[in-house]
């Protein structure tokens, strides 16, 4: 019994030490070590683009067909929904996100955004 236990312990020690050595070497491709590629900075076109204001982003949602889930998703991307059980009447466009029902939330956003003065998209 003791001999079997010693043999099992010795075998596991040899196997575990080999696994540790195998993991310490860097992976190789042929005879060269594998290199991890790091992303470069943003492309010049993206770096020059300015972030759009909230109003311009909301007005961009008006280009999507009214009454569709896509338009609501567009509004929700600007103001993340945070539905409340008993949301008070919205006094600002940002408060529309508290409306629980999707149709009511869409109507709320539409009411505010359609009454905004048209802003330049750039």
N, C-alpha and C positions, 0 to 999 in steps of 0.2 A: 504494500500500500504506500509506504513511504517512497519507494523507488519510483512508482508511477507519479506521485505528487511532485517529486523533484524533477523528473523528466518533463512533465507538463510545464512546470515553472521555468525551467531552462529553455524549453522550446519557445514559450511565449516571450521570454526576454530577448531571445535572438531575433524573433520575427518583429517585435516592436522596435528594436533598435535599427533594423534595416529600413523600416518604414520612415523613421525619423531622418535617416541619411538621404533617402530618396526624395524627401520633400525639401531639403535644404538647397538643392541645386536649382538654378533657373531653368525653365523649359528651353529646349533647343530646337531650332529649325535647321536641319542639316548639321553643319558644324558651327553655326552662329547662334548666339542667344536670342530669344524672342524679345522684341522691343515693343513697348506699349506706346501707341501713338496718342499724343495729347492734342486736343482741339486748338486751333489757332484762334485769334481774335475774330470779332465779327467782320463780315464782309464789308467793304467800304460803303456799299449801297445801304446796308442795314444800319451802319453806324451813323450815317448822315440823317436818317429818318428820325423825326421828332415824335414823341408819344402824343397821341391825339387826346384832346380834352374829353371829359366825360360827356359834355353836351354834344360834341361832334360824333362820338361813338353812339350815343343814344339816337341821334338823328339818322345815323347810318342804318339803324334797325328799321326805319320807315321805308327803306328800299325793298324790304322783304314783304311778301303778301300779308295783308292784315288778316287777323283771325287765325293765323297758323301757329303751330308749335315752334316753328323756326324763329318767328319774330319774338315770341316769348323767351326762347333760349338766348336770343341776342340780347334782350334786355337783362335777363338773369346773369349773363356773362359780365355785364357792367355792374349791376348791384346783385350780389348773391342773395338768393331768397332766404328769409328767416321768418317763416310763417308763425303767426301767433293765433291762438284760439279766438280771441276777441280783439282784432286789430282795430284801432281807432281810424277815423277817416284821415287819409293821407293829406298832409299840408304841404309836402314837398315830394318831388319825384323819387327821392331815395326811400321814402316811407312806403312806397308801393310794394316793396319786397316783403313787408309784414303781412300782406293779404294772403290768406290761405288758398282760396280757390284760384285756379290758373286763369279762368276766363275773366274774373274780376281783377286779377293782377295785371293782365294784358290790357284791359280797358283803362285801368288806372295809369299805367305807363303811357298808353296812347294819348290820354287826356292831357297829360303834362307835356309830352314831347311834341305833339302836334301844335300846341300853343306857343312853343318856343320860337323866337326869331331865328330865321335860317342863318347858320354860321358857315363860313368857308371851311371846306374839308381839309385844307392844308394848313 
